[in-house]
Amino acid sequence: MKGIVVGLFLAAGLIATGVMLERSGKLSFLDKTGIVLKDREVINEESVVTRVVEKATPSVVTVSISKTSIIDNNPFGFDFFGDFFNIPRQAPEVKKIEQDIGSGFIVSEDGLIVTNKHVVSDTEAKYKVVIGKDKIAEVVNIYRDPVNDLAILKVNEKGLTLVQMGDSDKLKVGQTVIAIGTALGEFRSTVTTGVVSGLGRGITAGSALDGSERLENVIQTDAAINPGNSGGPLFNSSGEVIGVNVAVSQSGQNIGFALPINIVKESMELFKTTGEFERPYLGVAYRIISMQAALLNDVPAGALVQEVGAGSPAEKAGIKVNDILIEIDGVKLADEKNTSLATIVNKKKIGDTVKVKMWREGKESEVGVKLEKREN
């Protein structure tokens, strides 16, 4: 009790003399009203966020779509009442669609911008980006990554402010993160904050109508992610991009996901070297069988093959549906971080032959699979 009383008197004494100890550990001087004087800077959570926003916002862009849509007023090929009464049919209606649909961020001074592949998935549409408050630049080329939900947009601009990239391998659960983007495709430069809620997650993004994609090793965060800030950057408290906002859970609140920035770095290196996203592929759709499920079903853990692509390297090597792939080049396949089939194959080169150990009808065997270029 004495310690508490002494502490209270000590605090009172410090305030009386105009000194306050901030959470940063620095001393700030107060005037009689208790307001921090300008000669000392207060470091707290709020100022960290505002600094990141001021530093990073010039590098964040809004992605907009421009498309002409033709609406057929006679979708069934006939108009019963119109044809019966000899009324002329309505001509198809031409409607021009222009709207903000996503976000992105600048990665080079000469006009390269990273966003999600699903943001620019319509190959017949035209796209533009809004840089800063009102600078509009037409997208002259789009490079889509066939493996990851990433795309690089090219605009004819020079002297752009690029983001600073961090290291997503050094992330820790609980770290503060800041997302910037065009929320709901309407509110540009929206800022949301949160923490890293989980690492090494695996999710299936997309829908049954638009197609789905398995994304491995993603970052889970409670910072608000929505369709409008998809493709936008996720920053750490130092203003470095550590992820690309990609998806939000439809079944739970405050559950968003981002692709680790190190995946983007690898893709960028590949792009700079070849001018495109050349990737090797195996050619199977699979579902991971965990150790627990394997024990219950008396089968090995690994990747259960659910589909084999026609003409794929896997088909050529004799891999079939219901085979369980156990290892690739000695690396065991499991439901753990960095050991997914996709992760292993992505680290290989086109033309490499990998040794695949698999289980079929109670017997183990090994085949060599020559990896080929995956087309977009």
C-alpha angles and dihedrals in degrees: 000000000000090000091055093049092048090049092052093049090047091052091047090050093051092050091047090056092048099254126123128181110223126207088256089066093244125121118244125190121230130203120221092279092057094248117142111249119236096241090074125053121223114221113202141132093278095054091047091057094045091050092052091048094049091047099043107034095082088061096051118089137191116232115217131189129218118193140153114227124194114211113202109214090194101050094163094053093248141057109216098201095035094050093044094051094037093244114160113253121248114257117240112274117238112211125184115213119204119165145134110262109167151343140257143171136234117251101172136035091233098061114282114144129185122217139144119290090228091058090063099029096126104092093189096056129085121233137202135180131223111220117198115333102331114346107128123199127182117233106238098182140013126203113194122200108227093205107038129041090254136118134179118218122202122210127176098244133121134203096029122165109248129203125251112242122221133198114268091190088071095055120125130199109259096033117140115252133185126204123201125188150105102299114219089350089284114071111062123208093015113172124210128174136202142124139274100272097183144349134218095028123163119212140169109229126196134034140274090258100046097034128255135246131201111232118194132202096010128165118249117212139170092218106117110267121180138161091274098057094041108127091027125120129269110210134199121224090272092061094253121137109243099166148013114236106238117155148004128214113251092200101053141037124244093015113126133155137215134189111242112255091231088069088055091050091054091048091048092052090050091048094049091050100046105016090238142052101269109181134173117231139192099204107230136119110216148173122217117240108209124218091255094051090046093055092049093051098037093239131115121267115253143086115330107212110230099169136013119206117238110254091004124142088252093055092047089053092052100253111155140192113281093026113131113223107213105174141007115203089339095309111123118230114230141140092269130112116284095003100092119123092243092052093051095047093047089061092057128084130242107269095027116134112221127195111234119195111202142175122227127173094337097316132100122221139164129226134181115235121195108213117226136196113282112226123218 
